[in-house]
Amino acid sequence: GSVLGILALVIPLRGLTQITSTVFWSANRPGAAALTRTLDAIVFVVALYPLTAAFGLRGVAWAGFIAYAFASLNRVVALNKIIPGIAAKLLRVLLPALLALTIMLLVRALTSR
């Protein structure tokens, strides 16, 4: 149950990273795509061991969440260099969805006790 709840947070972030990675390739910026993927992997590996040791399978899920959250922010910053102003537009579009997700998770957490 709790691992799936954490992984539910990962899915939208993974989708965002997949979409933004496509932009790097379409803008003929394979170096930026490679750099962001490398940084993502480093963050995941650094987070994986301590979280797994402390929390087991839930720690693995949290490491994935941390890695994809970092990846999403990393790509938005990199995309803003390619397409100026895109960060503000993405924030305006994604903020209501993230707010709704947060509210749903809070309601679930409060009602499942």
Buried (B, 14 or more C-beta within 10 A) or exposed (E): EEBEBBBBBBEBBBEBBEEBBEBBEEEEBEEBBEBBBEBBEEBBEEBBEEBBEEBEEBBBBBBBBBBBBBBBBBBBEBBBEBEEEBBEEBEEEBEEEEEEEEEEEEEEEEEEE
